């Protein structure tokens, strides 16, 4: 075998330009596949990072009615219990659930003012003592809610930076009074996300996706919720999963647990549904991957072309070395030895093209990542598959010339000019 490798390398080196041109199709194919796979992985990672927010891993279960978020503005819904903190223990028994919180929410509240400034696009949430930690929020100014605030139904509020800018501009919001449905709430703190998450905005669609809450968010203690909205409303649930991969199964188990507590009339079309940004990320990733799968198929055509080139050059090599083959067979070389010699050369030719293609593919991946602004994600599996595929190309397309060489008649071969 070592002798076959030495002879093959000598043959490749003696025709450097021809060998390089033969390998070019394989180099291009391998490089294109590695670059595409790396771009897919980098894009998917960016999608996941943008949507999920770098590791908050939160899943939310919301009561839905007829396919829409249930509306409690006028009345409560029969058969839907108002969960208390006792449900938290059951939720935390779900595999992958680390923290849980109960909260009320109203979006686009009309009766929300600071003096004459309306925050009509804001969302008001009534949160328990676990919410900030579960949602990955921290108090950047002022203070958070104390246990006394929750117990005494205190009229205090936290706001996010968007609500702060919308209502107060450059003023210090601490100690100022917000009116929610004509009830005064004193702002005691400003909250921000713990992770310094900055989504990549490349289009108006991205901008709209990440700026849905134009008026920001206002948080009040959950025990103070009935003061503003009057009804004992069902709550929504937020759960922090142990990892991104746990989000989907945790969401399913959470929805099943909560729906098991409902006693609504048949046909009411009321149920808890879980939603998490990991599912949206997975859908976008699937769309990107299916699109790029076609690109991989197109890139693979160049590997086929490269394989045909290997076969062509090996057939030329057999023709050029017909007398050599005849001499070896006349000296007693078996067919297997002749076949292995040319098959080894074809495999080496393809393997060298594959290795060069891997290097070019890695460099190309970094270039594409730099231009497109996506993370570089080089797939080790893609490299192994690419190298293995290049060897397979050498075996498959080198087999016909090798068999042709091994089947030459030694007398005819020696007489060949």
N, C-alpha and C positions, 0 to 999 in steps of 0.2 A: 504493500500500500504506500509506504513512504517513497518507494521508487517511482510509483505512478504519479504521486504528488509532485516529485522533483521534475519529472518529465513534463507534466502538465504546466507547471510554473514556467519552465524554460520555453515551452511552446507559446504560452501567453505573452511572455516578455519579448520574444523574438518578433512578435507582431503587435507591438504596443498600441498603435493607433487603431488597428482593426479590432483589437480586443476591447479598447475603450468604447468605440462606437457600438460594438455589440452589447456592451454592458449598459449603454446609455438608456435604453428603454426600461431596463430593470431599475436603474438609479432613479429615473424620473417617477416611475410607478411607486416605488417604496417611499421616496421622499414625499410624494403627494399624499399617500395614505397616512403616513405619520403626521404630517402637517395638518391634515383634515381632522384626524382623530384628536390631536392635541388641541386644535381650535374648538372642536365640539366640547371636550372636557373643560377647557377654559371658559367657554361661553356658559356652559351649564353651571359651573361654579359661581360665575358672576351673577347669573339669574338667581341662584339659590341665595347668594349673599345679599343681593339687592332686595329680594322679596322678604326673606326671613329676618334680616336685620342683624346678621352676624351672631347667631347663637342664642336668641331669646327663646326659641323653641316653644312658643305659646300656642295653645289650641283653645278655641272658644266655641262653646255650645250655646246657641241662641234659639229661643222659641219661635217657630215659623208657623204661619197660617196661610193656607192656599198659595204656598210658594213664596210668600213675602214675610218679612220680619213682622211678628205680631204687633198690632197697634193697641196700646192700652190708654190712649188719650181720653177715651170716653167711658170705658167700662173694663172690668176684669173678665177673664175667660173661665167659665165653669169647668171644674175638673182638673185645673192646673194648680198644683200645690205651690205655696210660697216656701221654698226651701230655706232652712236655717243652717247654722254652722254644723249641725249634726251630720249633714250630708257630706261634709269635707272628709270625714274619716273613711267613708265608703269610697269616695273618689280616689283617695290616696292609696287604696288597696289595688288599684289598677296598675298592672305592670308597666313601668316606664313613667308613671306620674310622680313628680317630685314635690310640686307645690300646687295648691288650688285656692281659688278665690271666687266669691259670689259678688255680683254687682248688678245694679240697675243701669239702664242707659236710655237716653232720648237724643235723637239726632235732629239737627236743624231746629233748635228751640227758638220760637219767635219771641217769647217774653223774657229775654236775657239782655240786661242793660248795665252799662256803667255811666251814670249821669244820663246824657242824651245819646250816648254811643251804643248802638245795637250790635250784638254779636249773634245775629240771626243764623249764621252758618255754623255755629259752634255745637258741640256735643256735650251734654251734661251726663255725668256718671255718678251714681251713688255707690261708693266702694266700701268694702270691709277693711279690716286692719291688715289683711294679707295681700291686698291688691297691688300695692306699689312694688313689693318685692317680687311678686309673681310676674308682673308685667315688665320687670327690669327698669323701673323708674326710680330716680333718687331726687331728693329735695336739694336744689341748687341754691335757693335763697329762702330765708325764713325758716319755717318748721313744718313738719308733717302733722297728721292728725294724731292726737294723743288718745289713750284709752278713755279718758274723761269726755273727749269730743264725741266719741261713738256712743258712750253710755248716756250722756245727757242731752242727746239730740241737738248738739251745738250747731249754730248757724255760721259755720266757717267753710272756707273753700280753698282748694288748691287749683292752680291754673298751669297750663303748659306755656312754653315760650311764644307759640303762635297766638294764643288768646291774650297773653301779656302785651304783645306788640299791637294786636288789633284794638284792644280796649284802652290801653294806657300809653301807647306810644313810647316815649322815652321816660315816662314817670315811673317812680318806684311804686309797684302795685301793693306792697305790704301795708295792711291796715285800711286799704280802700274797700268800698262796699259795692258789691254786685247785687243787682236785683234779679231774682229768678222767680217768675210768676208773682211779682210784687212782694216777694219775701226777701229781706236784706241778708246777705251773706258776706262776712268779712274775709278778705283774702289774707291767708296766713303764710302762704308759701308758693314757690314756683318749682315745678318738677321738670326734669329732663331725662332722656334715656341715658342709662349708664354707659352703654357702648357708644363710641364715637362713630355712629353709622351714617355714612353719606352715600346714598344710592347714586348710581351712574345715570345721568339724564342725557339721553341721546336724541330724544324726539319729544313732540308735544304729547304723545301718548304716555311716555314715561313721566313727563311732568304732571299730567293729570292723575296718573296712578299714585304718585307719591305725595300729592298735595290735595287729597280728597277732603280733608278737614280744613276748609278755608278759614273758619272762625276759631279753630283750635279746640281745646277740651277744658272743661271745668269739672272739678271733682268735689263732691260733697260727701259727708259721712252717710253710710247706708241707712242709719237710723233716722237721719233727717229727711230722707226721701219723701215720706208721706206728708211732711209739712208743705212741700212744693207741689207734688203731683196727686196727693189725696188718696190714691188707691193703694191697697196692699198688692203690689204688682209682682208677678213672677220674676225671678231673677235670671240673669245669664251667668254662665260659669266660664272661668278661665283656668286652664291647667298648664303648668310648665312641664314639658316632657324632658326626660333625661338627655335626649339627643334628638337631632333632626330626624333621624330614621325612625324614632319612636312616635313621632307626631301623628302619623296617619292611624296606627293601631290604637293609640291612646284616644284619639278623636272618636273612633268607632265605638270603643268600649264606653266612653263617656256618654255618647248619645244614647246607647242602649240602656245604660244605667238610669239616665234621667227619664227616658220614655217609659221605662218600667214603672215609674212612679205616677204617671198620668192616668186619669180616669175620665177622659173626655168621651163624649158621645161618639158612636160609630159614624164615620163619614164627616166628622168635624174638620178633618184635614189639619190638625194641629199636632206638631211634634217638635222635639228638639233636634236640631241639626248642627253637627260640628263643622267648623270651617277652620282651615289653617293655611297659611301661605305656602307651606311645603307642597300642598296639593297643586296650587297654582304654579309653583315652580316646576313641579313634575310635568304638568301639562305643557308648559313652554319648552321644557327640556325635551319632551317627547317630540314636539313639533320641530325643534331644531335638529334633533338626532335623525328623524325621518327624512328631513330635507337633505341633511349631509350624508345620509346613507346612499343617496343617489350619486353624490359627488364621489364617494368611495368606490361605487360601482364603475363610474366613468374612469377614475384613476386606475382601477384594476385592469382596464383595457390596455393601458400602456404596459402592464406586466405581461399580458398576453402577447403584445407586439414584441416585447423584449425576449420572451421565450421563443418566438418564431425566429428572431434574430440569432439567438443561441443555436437553434437547430440549423439555420442556414450556414452559419460560420463553421459549425462542426462538420456539416456535409462537405464544405469546401476543404476543411482540414483533412478529412478522410481521403478526398480526391488527391490532395497534394502529397499525402504520405502513403499512397497506395504501394509503392515499391518497398517502403519501410515495413508496412504491414505484411507484404508477401515474404520478405526476408525473415521476419520474426516467426511467421507460420512455418516457413521451410526449416527453420532451426528447431521446430517442435513446440512453439508457443501455442497453448490451447486457446480455443475461442473465448473462454471466460477471461483470460488475461488481456486479450486484445480489447474486448468489450469494456472491461473495467478501466483500462487506460484512457479511452476516449470518454467514458462516462465520468471519470474523475475530473477530466479537464472541463467538461460541461458544467459539473457541479461547482468547481472552483471558480469558473467564470461567472456563474450566477451568484455565488456566495460573495465574491469580491464586489460585484455590483450591488448586492444587498447591503453590505457593510458601508460602502460609500453612500448609498441611498439613505441609510439611517443617519449618518453624519449630516448629510445635506438636509434631511427632513427635520432634524433637531434645530439646525441653524435657521431653516425656513420658518419653523414654529415660533422661534423667538422674534423673528422679523415681523411675522403676521400679528403676533401678540402686541408688539410695540406699536404697530400701525393702527390696529383695531382697538387698542386699549383694554384688552382682556388678559386675565392671568395666564401664565405659561403653565400648562399641565401636560408634561411629557408622560405618555403611557408606557411603562415597562413591558406590559403585555403586548401592546401594539408593536414594539420593537422586536420582541421574541417571535411574534407571529410573522412579521415582515421578513426577518432573517430566515425563519423556517420555510416561508413561502418561496423565497428566492432559491433555497436549496431544492424545494419540490419542483420549481420551474426547470432547474438544471437537470434533475433526474428525468422528468417527463419528456422534455424537449431534447435531451441528450441521448435518450434511449434509442431512437430511430437511427441516428448516425452511428452509434456504438454497435448496434446490431448489424448495420450494413458493413462496418469495418470487420466485424468478427466473422462474417459470412463470405468474405472475399476468397476466391480460389487462389491459393499461393502461386500457382504457375502463371495464371493470368495476371496476378498482381506484380510478379517479377518482370513480366514482359511489358507492363504498362509504361507508356512514355508520356 
